[in-house]
Structures are given as structure tokens and as C-alpha cells.
Amino acid sequence: MAQPASRTDLINYCKRQLGAPVLEINVADEQIDDLIDDAVQYFQERHFDGVTQTFLKYKITQEDIDRGRARGGSNNAAGITTSTGTSTIDGASVSFSFEENSNYLQVPPEIIGITKVFKFDGSNTVTNNMFSVKYQLFLNDIYYWGSTEILTYAMTKRYLEDIDFALSTDKFIRFNQRQDRLYLDIDWGSATKDDYLVIDCYRMLDPNSYSRVWNDSFLKKYVTALVKKQWGQNLIKFQGVKLPGGIELNGRQIYDDAQKDLEVIREQMSNTYELPPYDMIG
């Protein structure tokens, strides 16, 4: 079908684009499965339609707090990872020992990026409790609609946000996709068991759950070019072999054509489908 809705439909679509069933596509099923896995991974990591922004909720456990607050130099200390060894500097052997606090949360493998973790503690007295400036503003100044101009209210709120930013900065986080760990560089003493963290992150779209991924225009062209390249690579070793009827296999030409197609498709990815990097000033 022209609009693939599954892995099998996409495989058949790509083969038809390359000439099947008129021509025999000399690529093994196992090779095609590997190529589709690579293409889906490339699509999820580079294409803006390959991920979706979502919010995850996580309940803090006592084990998380104990691990985050662990201190000490013992290898048996909870939450402590110790790395020891030796290295050679200027011909001399130097020993080293480093300790890292395991202040991380395990996140699902489909999470590709984390933007921020929303504030969860109640230590902010500017906007967060009964005696805060925000509460007093509503209590004393906005006791009925129309008593305060919207511009005055907006400027006051912006001023309170500036104070909040200066006195209680956002939490520092570290995340690497290959580790599946979200490190929270916070004072775990301020965390409370059964409190919730709200994590702003990007999750990869699973084609098995969202079948329209298989019909993405970029993915179809990219997989077709990958299969074409593999086809040419399989036929290169038969270069010059003549088939009945005088037909000569030309795997090198198929391979080169596919390589050019891939270069064009990847350039299109960078220029059209990939989000541009943020500017760095300074």
C-alpha cells in the first residue's frame, strides 16, 4: 500500500520503489530489519516529528533521599561510587581516587532529552506561602476586580519573579541519553518522601504505538535509500558477472547512486526537519 502502517508495509513499499516485483531486490530480510532500526533511530534523534514533549511525574522515595544525602569515602556507603586507579604522568606513576554521589533518578530509555525539573520545595517565601508577598498582594490590593490596573499587576508579578529567581535559583540537572540517568544536584535534605517531581522532557515516538510514523515522508525516502545502498553493496562482489541474456550486474553504480541519494536526504534533514541549534552569545 502507498501509505505504510506497519514495518512490513514499509518494507514492501521500499522494495516496490526499487523495482520489485519486476526486479529481484538482493537484500536479506535480516539486513532490511537492521536498516529500518537504524533509520528509526536516526528519525527519533534528529527529526522534530520523531519526539514529543511530555511531562513525567515521579514520586520521591526514602531510598532516593538516603542515596542523595549519602556522604563518606567508604565503598560500602550508600549512594557513593568510588573510582580508584593509577595513571602515568611524565613517566611517574600517580594514584588517584575519586568519589561521586549517586544523586540520580533512573528514567525510561525512550527519554531523549530533559529540559528542566520544576521546583518542588516550599522554601521560597516570596511567592509560596500565606505570609508571602504574592499572598499579601492578593489580600490587600486585589480585593475586588478593577481595583488594580492589569499593567500594574503584570509589572508587580514580573518584579516578584525577578526576586524569586535571585533568591531561589532553579535546580541544576545533568542528563545523558545513553546513561538513562537524571542527576539532581540539589540539597536532598529539603526533599520530602512522597513529594512529586515534574520533569519536562522529550520522549521518542514508538512506531509500534503510533503507526503513522511508518508513513512519514522522510522515513520512507531514507529507508528506501538505505536498502538501495545495501543492495548495491551486496552486488559489488559480482561486478562483471554476466547473467543469461547478456545482462551484467552493476552493483557499484547502484551503491554510488544510493550514496548520493543519502547525502541529499541527510542535507534535507539538517535544513528542513531538524531543529536548529541555539545561538551561543559571549
C-alpha positions as a printed NumPy array, in Angstrom:
array([[  0.   ,   0.   ,   0.   ],
       [  1.129,   3.576,  -0.691],
       [  0.679,   4.586,   2.951],
       [  2.583,   2.12 ,   5.161],
       [  1.011,   1.463,   8.56 ],
       [  3.463,  -1.16 ,   9.84 ],
       [  7.061,  -2.341,   9.495],
       [  6.026,  -4.931,   6.9  ],
       [  4.161,  -2.318,   4.846],
       [  7.238,  -0.088,   4.862],
       [  9.491,  -2.934,   3.721],
       [  7.152,  -3.761,   0.831],
       [  6.88 ,  -0.069,  -0.091],
       [ 10.674,   0.343,  -0.259],
       [ 11.074,  -2.781,  -2.382],
       [  8.452,  -1.534,  -4.843],
       [ 10.267,   1.806,  -5.083],
       [ 13.425,  -0.095,  -6.066],
       [ 11.723,  -2.166,  -8.77 ],
       [ 10.052,  -5.139,  -7.082],
       [  8.359,  -7.336,  -8.137],
       [  9.737,  -6.68 , -11.638],
       [ 13.285,  -6.882, -10.265],
       [ 14.624,  -9.082,  -7.504],
       [ 15.972,  -6.986,  -4.64 ],
       [ 19.005,  -8.924,  -3.395],
       [ 18.82 ,  -7.851,   0.247],
       [ 18.192, -10.289,   3.105],
       [ 15.28 ,  -9.756,   5.452],
       [ 17.698,  -9.523,   8.389],
       [ 19.604,  -6.74 ,   6.632],
       [ 16.406,  -4.799,   5.982],
       [ 15.37 ,  -5.143,   9.631],
       [ 18.732,  -3.692,  10.722],
       [ 18.397,  -0.818,   8.252],
       [ 14.902,   0.046,   9.475],
       [ 16.096,   0.022,  13.092],
       [ 18.932,   2.41 ,  12.156],
       [ 16.565,   4.653,  10.198],
       [ 14.026,   4.834,  13.035],
       [ 16.794,   5.699,  15.499],
       [ 18.057,   8.456,  13.18 ],
       [ 14.484,   9.717,  12.755],
       [ 13.867,   9.795,  16.518],
       [ 17.137,  11.545,  17.334],
       [ 17.18 ,  14.144,  14.542],
       [ 13.654,  14.722,  13.17 ],
       [ 11.398,  17.154,  15.037],
       [  8.446,  14.805,  14.433],
       [ 10.356,  11.886,  15.941],
       [  9.868,  13.103,  19.513],
       [  7.11 ,  14.662,  21.569],
       [  7.348,  16.998,  24.518],
       [  5.835,  15.476,  27.628],
       [  5.746,  15.848,  31.395],
       [  6.637,  12.947,  33.644],
       [  5.639,  12.716,  37.284],
       [  7.941,  10.982,  39.755],
       [  7.26 ,  10.28 ,  43.438],
       [ 10.302,  10.729,  45.673],
       [ 11.085,   7.701,  47.835],
       [ 13.054,   7.474,  51.043],
       [ 15.684,   5.469,  49.178],
       [ 16.176,   8.413,  46.789],
       [ 16.682,  10.798,  49.713],
       [ 19.094,   8.477,  51.536],
       [ 21.119,   7.89 ,  48.388],
       [ 21.244,  11.601,  47.57 ],
       [ 22.342,  12.591,  51.099],
       [ 24.966,   9.848,  51.433],
       [ 28.428,  11.096,  52.358],
       [ 31.716,   9.452,  53.145],
       [ 34.642,   7.72 ,  51.471],
       [ 33.747,   4.074,  52.007],
       [ 32.93 ,   1.864,  49.073],
       [ 30.061,   0.484,  51.147],
       [ 28.491,   3.889,  51.795],
       [ 25.02 ,   4.104,  50.282],
       [ 24.96 ,   6.26 ,  47.197],
       [ 28.733,   6.588,  46.891],
       [ 30.601,   5.486,  43.769],
       [ 34.381,   5.334,  44.201],
       [ 36.84 ,   5.201,  41.288],
       [ 40.446,   4.347,  42.012],
       [ 43.427,   3.561,  39.849],
       [ 46.794,   4.74 ,  38.632],
       [ 47.994,   6.784,  35.686],
       [ 51.357,   7.774,  34.296],
       [ 52.318,  11.454,  34.262],
       [ 55.775,  12.47 ,  32.994],
       [ 56.966,   8.903,  33.439],
       [ 55.845,   8.677,  37.068],
       [ 53.02 ,   6.506,  38.355],
       [ 50.336,   8.552,  40.121],
       [ 47.449,   7.074,  42.107],
       [ 44.006,   8.652,  42.076],
       [ 40.765,   8.181,  43.955],
       [ 37.526,   9.994,  43.131],
       [ 34.106,   9.757,  44.732],
       [ 30.769,  10.572,  43.127],
       [ 27.482,  10.874,  44.946],
       [ 24.8  ,   8.794,  43.219],
       [ 22.213,  11.571,  43.276],
       [ 20.369,  10.394,  40.194],
       [ 16.966,   9.041,  39.227],
       [ 16.547,   6.27 ,  36.676],
       [ 14.48 ,   7.441,  33.713],
       [ 12.832,   5.413,  30.913],
       [ 15.102,   4.604,  27.938],
       [ 12.762,   6.354,  25.487],
       [ 13.567,   9.753,  27.046],
       [ 15.905,  11.544,  24.658],
       [ 16.286,  14.892,  26.411],
       [ 15.292,  16.685,  29.621],
       [ 14.686,  20.427,  29.652],
       [ 14.046,  21.158,  33.313],
       [ 12.662,  19.901,  36.587],
       [ 10.018,  22.153,  38.071],
       [ 10.554,  23.462,  41.579],
       [  9.163,  21.22 ,  44.234],
       [ 10.358,  22.613,  47.576],
       [  8.497,  25.121,  49.723],
       [ 11.474,  27.186,  50.828],
       [ 10.556,  30.198,  48.724],
       [  8.92 ,  32.849,  50.93 ],
       [  8.446,  35.324,  48.092],
       [  5.574,  33.55 ,  46.346],
       [  4.87 ,  30.339,  48.155],
       [  3.002,  30.611,  51.46 ],
       [  0.45 ,  32.581,  53.457],
       [  2.956,  35.237,  54.504],
       [  4.423,  35.659,  51.021],
       [  4.397,  38.876,  49.032],
       [  2.175,  37.246,  46.441],
       [ -0.451,  36.305,  49.027],
       [ -0.394,  39.774,  50.583],
       [ -0.768,  41.347,  47.147],
       [ -3.955,  39.42 ,  46.506],
       [ -5.194,  40.   ,  50.046],
       [ -4.681,  43.765,  50.201],
       [ -4.644,  45.071,  46.639],
       [ -6.888,  42.816,  44.568],
       [ -9.831,  42.531,  46.879],
       [-12.243,  43.162,  44.029],
       [-11.988,  43.2  ,  40.243],
       [-10.976,  46.515,  38.769],
       [ -9.202,  47.874,  41.84 ],
       [ -5.787,  47.442,  40.194],
       [ -4.779,  48.09 ,  36.606],
       [ -3.695,  44.981,  34.739],
       [ -0.413,  46.683,  33.771],
       [  0.404,  47.391,  37.424],
       [ -0.407,  43.821,  38.345],
       [  1.737,  42.43 ,  35.488],
       [  4.717,  44.613,  36.451],
       [  4.388,  43.56 ,  40.095],
       [  4.28 ,  39.892,  39.126],
       [  7.383,  40.326,  36.975],
       [  9.152,  42.002,  39.879],
       [  8.238,  39.101,  42.165],
       [  9.554,  36.63 ,  39.585],
       [ 12.873,  38.51 ,  39.485],
       [ 13.127,  38.34 ,  43.279],
       [ 12.233,  34.656,  43.168],
       [ 14.931,  33.998,  40.563],
       [ 17.556,  35.874,  42.592],
       [ 16.772,  34.228,  45.928],
       [ 15.871,  30.673,  44.876],
       [ 17.575,  29.588,  41.685],
       [ 16.434,  26.656,  39.582],
       [ 17.735,  23.206,  40.346],
       [ 20.833,  22.096,  38.478],
       [ 20.314,  18.911,  36.499],
       [ 22.515,  16.683,  34.371],
       [ 21.272,  14.157,  31.866],
       [ 22.835,  11.908,  29.241],
       [ 20.65 ,   9.837,  26.961],
       [ 22.979,   6.812,  26.992],
       [ 23.006,   6.616,  30.78 ],
       [ 19.232,   6.831,  31.342],
       [ 20.012,   8.802,  34.494],
       [ 18.778,  12.199,  35.643],
       [ 21.24 ,  13.713,  38.116],
       [ 19.742,  16.249,  40.54 ],
       [ 22.382,  18.494,  42.114],
       [ 20.184,  19.669,  44.955],
       [ 20.076,  19.617,  48.721],
       [ 18.304,  16.326,  49.265],
       [ 17.679,  17.382,  52.849],
       [ 14.967,  19.698,  51.508],
       [ 13.233,  16.828,  49.694],
       [ 10.295,  15.069,  51.348],
       [  9.208,  11.493,  50.887],
       [  6.143,  11.067,  48.624],
       [  6.581,  14.542,  47.132],
       [  6.397,  14.671,  43.361],
       [  8.859,  15.878,  40.75 ],
       [  7.512,  17.116,  37.422],
       [ 10.046,  16.578,  34.639],
       [  9.801,  18.485,  31.352],
       [ 11.31 ,  16.145,  28.754],
       [ 11.225,  14.847,  25.177],
       [ 10.15 ,  11.261,  24.515],
       [ 10.807,   9.285,  21.348],
       [  7.751,   8.232,  19.364],
       [  7.415,   4.457,  19.208],
       [  6.254,   3.417,  15.699],
       [  4.569,   0.35 ,  17.178],
       [  2.318,   2.645,  19.233],
       [  1.957,   5.438,  16.646],
       [  1.631,   3.727,  13.271],
       [  1.663,   6.993,  11.304],
       [  5.423,   7.136,  11.88 ],
       [  5.826,   4.398,   9.266],
       [  4.199,   6.705,   6.703],
       [  6.473,   9.692,   7.366],
       [  7.717,  11.09 ,   4.052],
       [ 11.306,  11.452,   5.264],
       [ 11.446,   7.96 ,   6.782],
       [ 10.149,   6.326,   3.598],
       [ 12.75 ,   8.026,   1.408],
       [ 15.544,   7.385,   3.91 ],
       [ 14.816,   3.665,   4.32 ],
       [ 14.5  ,   3.241,   0.538],
       [ 17.934,   4.815,   0.031],
       [ 19.451,   2.634,   2.766],
       [ 18.034,  -0.544,   1.203],
       [ 19.299,   0.583,  -2.208],
       [ 22.788,   1.115,  -0.79 ],
       [ 22.755,  -2.324,   0.848],
       [ 21.561,  -3.863,  -2.413],
       [ 24.456,  -2.288,  -4.3  ],
       [ 26.905,  -3.329,  -1.596],
       [ 25.702,  -6.93 ,  -1.85 ],
       [ 26.162,  -6.92 ,  -5.628],
       [ 29.605,  -5.262,  -5.737],
       [ 31.396,  -8.597,  -5.37 ],
       [ 29.588,  -9.84 ,  -8.517],
       [ 30.895,  -6.95 , -10.626],
       [ 31.307,  -8.054, -14.243],
       [ 29.299, -11.265, -13.888],
       [ 27.001, -11.743, -16.896],
       [ 23.554, -13.19 , -16.496],
       [ 21.623, -15.134, -19.17 ],
       [ 20.613, -12.79 , -21.948],
       [ 23.774, -10.68 , -21.682],
       [ 22.665,  -8.676, -18.633],
       [ 25.616,  -7.557, -16.475],
       [ 25.323,  -6.8  , -12.779],
       [ 26.473,  -3.315, -11.826],
       [ 26.441,  -3.168,  -8.037],
       [ 28.922,  -0.295,  -7.936],
       [ 26.56 ,   2.006,  -9.844],
       [ 23.624,   1.118,  -7.561],
       [ 25.805,   1.738,  -4.499],
       [ 27.081,   5.115,  -5.765],
       [ 23.585,   6.276,  -6.703],
       [ 22.277,   5.345,  -3.248],
       [ 25.176,   7.146,  -1.579],
       [ 24.3  ,  10.34 ,  -3.459],
       [ 20.637,   9.946,  -2.519],
       [ 21.578,   9.597,   1.162],
       [ 23.721,  12.731,   1.059],
       [ 20.806,  14.73 ,  -0.348],
       [ 18.345,  13.278,   2.186],
       [ 20.64 ,  13.963,   5.156],
       [ 21.237,  17.516,   3.982],
       [ 17.481,  17.953,   3.726],
       [ 17.187,  16.658,   7.285],
       [ 19.594,  19.324,   8.559],
       [ 17.962,  22.138,   6.597],
       [ 14.278,  21.221,   6.879],
       [ 13.377,  18.651,   9.503],
       [ 15.943,  19.195,  12.237],
       [ 15.548,  21.894,  14.87 ],
       [ 18.367,  24.44 ,  14.588],
       [ 20.868,  24.693,  17.472],
       [ 20.535,  27.552,  19.911],
       [ 22.786,  30.538,  19.36 ],
       [ 25.635,  30.913,  21.828],
       [ 26.445,  34.506,  22.72 ],
       [ 29.539,  35.518,  24.612]])
